[in-house]
Amino acid sequence: MPQTVEAIYHDGVVELKQKPTGIQKSKALVIFLDPDEPRERHAVDWDRVRTRKSSVDKWIGILQGKDLGDWRADLRAHLEEKHQ
């Protein structure tokens, strides 16, 4: 049965953090996860985020007071009509 064991790779060597149970010899797959090196991070300008309108805010003014009906059913009917 497959087992997962955490390991660390360095200089061409894979070191297992624990010995797998019940396995003397087996094929193995190695998947390299993100490196432990810190990534360059960009600071978020929270003032800019708070003051900008979201895409939802932009649409609210356009859609306010409109009767959208059952737009999903209308779209479905249109697509079914198109493919007949």
N, C-alpha and C positions, 0 to 999 in steps of 0.2 A: 504494500500500500504506500502511495507517495507520502513523503513527509517534507515539511518546510523547516529549514534550520537557518537562522540568521548567521551571516558571515561578513567578513571584511576582506576586501581585496586591496593589496598594495604590492607594488614591484613584481607583478606576475604571480603572486601567491594568493590563494584564497584560504583564509583561516576561518574555520567553523567556530562559532561561539559555544557550541555544545555538540556532543557526539550524538549522531542519530541512533535511535534505539532499534535493535534487531537487524541492522544492516552491516554486513561484513564487506560486500563488494556490490556496487551498483552503478548504473549509468546515472549521470546527473545533468541538470540544466542550470546554467548560471544566468541570472537576470541582473543586470547592473541598474541600480536605482540611482536617483539623483546624487551627485557627489556631495560630500559633507562640507565642501567649501561654501562660505557664505556668498550668496548672490548679490549683485548690485541692486540695491533697492532705491526706488524713487519715492521721494516724499509726496504725499497727497496734499494738495492745496484745498483744505476743507472749506475755507471761505469761498473759493471759486465753486466748489460743489454745491454749497448751500444757496448761492445766489443765482446759479444757472437754472433755467427751466428744463425739466425732464421732457422726454418725448410725450409722455402722458399729459403733462401740463399744456403742451402745445396743441394737442388734439382736443382738449376739453372745451376750449373756446369754439372750435369748429363744430363739434358734435352736440354741444349743449342745445337742448330744445328740439333736436331732430328725432324723428321716429324711425329707428333702424329696423323695426319689425323683426322677423326671424331671418336674419341675413344668412345664417348657415343653411337653412332650408332652401332659400332662394338660390344660393350658390350651388348647392347639391343639385337642384332641379336644372339649373343652367348647364352644369357639367354633364348630367345625364342626357339632356337634350342634345348636346354637342356630340356625344358619342353614340348616338343611335343611327 
